[in-house]
Each structure stands twice: as C-alpha cells, then as structure tokens.
Amino acid sequence: MNILTTVKEATIISTQQVCPSAPGDAQVYVDQLTGYVLWGVISIFVIALVVSIGAIVLGRVLGMKHMMMGGVIGLGVLFIVAIVYLVFPGVVMGILGSGCIDV
C-alpha cells in the first residue's frame, strides 16, 4: 500500500458527516415549544414598549423627569435588544453551520 492510496482513503473517510436529528415525532413538540418561546419574546417586547412610552408620557404629565428619562432609556435598551434579537440567530447559525459533524 503506497502513501497515495492512504491519502485518498483518508480524504474519503474525512468527508463523511453525521447529522443529528430529533427522534420520532419529537420535532412536532420542538416546533410547538419554539413557537411558544417566540410569541413570549414578542409579547415581552410589546409590554416593554408600552411601559416605556407610558413612563415617558406619565413623567411628562406629572413633571417627574427621572421617570421620563427611565422611559427614554427603556426605549433605547429595547431598540438595542431588538437589533441583537435579529442578529444573534444569524451569528449562531454562522458558527454552528448545519449542525453536521465531520467524521
């Protein structure tokens, strides 16, 4: 057996991949749970938006500048978190790829 044959066999072996998948009907439950989490996060965004705008309006009406500043900071943080929420899954998928492992 020469070295060229050994290199070819090593190349063939190293290109095989193992791709994990959910067993049986588990994917249905995973999708359902993922949907609940996504709707929960969206509802938290909406609640944070309403509370921040309410703090700004109430702070303006009652003359409480610290409450108004808290509302503005809340809107700023909400905006930053919304951007991270949109960017982070793409970063994770870029790092993990398809989830397949070279063997």
C-alpha positions as CSV (number, residue, x, y, z in Angstrom):
1,M,0.0,0.0,0.0
2,N,1.6,3.3,-1.0
3,I,1.1,6.7,0.6
4,L,-1.1,8.0,-2.2
5,T,-3.7,5.3,-1.6
6,T,-3.6,6.0,2.1
7,V,-4.2,9.8,1.5
8,K,-7.1,9.0,-0.8
9,E,-8.7,6.8,1.8
10,A,-8.2,9.4,4.5
11,T,-9.9,12.0,2.3
12,I,-12.9,9.8,1.6
13,I,-13.3,9.0,5.3
14,S,-13.0,12.6,6.4
15,T,-15.7,13.9,4.0
16,Q,-18.4,11.8,5.7
17,Q,-20.7,13.6,8.0
18,V,-23.0,12.7,10.8
19,C,-26.1,15.0,11.1
20,P,-28.2,14.8,14.3
21,S,-32.0,14.7,14.1
22,A,-34.8,14.6,16.5
23,P,-36.1,11.1,17.3
24,G,-39.5,10.1,16.1
25,D,-42.3,12.7,16.4
26,A,-40.2,14.9,18.7
27,Q,-39.9,17.6,16.0
28,V,-43.6,18.5,16.3
29,Y,-43.1,19.2,20.0
30,V,-39.9,21.1,19.4
31,D,-41.6,23.3,16.9
32,Q,-44.5,23.9,19.3
33,L,-42.2,24.9,22.1
34,T,-40.2,27.1,19.8
35,G,-43.4,28.9,18.8
36,Y,-44.4,29.5,22.4
37,V,-41.0,31.0,23.1
38,L,-41.0,33.2,20.1
39,W,-44.5,34.5,20.9
40,G,-43.4,35.0,24.5
41,V,-40.4,37.1,23.5
42,I,-42.6,39.2,21.1
43,S,-45.1,39.8,23.9
44,I,-42.3,40.9,26.2
45,F,-41.1,43.4,23.6
46,V,-44.6,44.8,23.2
47,I,-45.0,45.1,27.0
48,A,-41.7,46.8,27.3
49,L,-42.6,49.3,24.6
50,V,-45.9,50.1,26.2
51,V,-44.3,50.6,29.7
52,S,-41.5,52.8,28.3
53,I,-43.9,55.0,26.4
54,G,-46.2,55.1,29.4
55,A,-43.2,56.2,31.6
56,I,-42.3,59.0,29.2
57,V,-45.9,60.3,29.0
58,L,-46.5,59.9,32.7
59,G,-43.2,61.5,33.5
60,R,-44.0,64.5,31.3
61,V,-47.5,64.9,32.7
62,L,-46.5,64.6,36.3
63,G,-43.3,66.6,35.9
64,M,-41.1,63.7,37.0
65,K,-38.0,64.0,34.9
66,H,-36.4,60.8,36.3
67,M,-39.4,58.7,35.2
68,M,-39.3,60.3,31.8
69,M,-35.5,59.6,31.5
70,G,-36.2,56.0,32.6
71,G,-38.8,55.6,29.8
72,V,-36.3,57.0,27.2
73,I,-33.6,54.7,28.4
74,G,-36.1,51.8,28.3
75,L,-36.9,52.6,24.6
76,G,-33.1,52.8,23.9
77,V,-32.5,49.4,25.5
78,L,-35.5,47.9,23.8
79,F,-34.2,49.1,20.4
80,I,-30.7,47.6,21.1
81,V,-32.2,44.3,22.3
82,A,-34.4,44.1,19.2
83,I,-31.4,44.5,16.9
84,V,-29.5,41.8,18.9
85,Y,-32.6,39.6,18.7
86,L,-32.5,39.8,14.9
87,V,-28.7,39.5,14.5
88,F,-27.9,36.8,17.1
89,P,-29.5,33.8,15.4
90,G,-27.6,34.6,12.2
91,V,-24.3,34.7,14.2
92,V,-25.1,31.4,15.9
93,M,-26.0,29.7,12.6
94,G,-22.8,31.0,11.1
95,I,-20.8,29.5,13.8
96,L,-22.7,26.2,14.0
97,G,-23.5,25.8,10.3
98,S,-25.8,23.0,9.5
99,G,-25.1,21.1,12.7
100,C,-23.4,18.2,10.9
101,I,-20.2,16.9,12.2
102,D,-17.3,15.6,10.0
103,V,-16.2,12.1,10.9
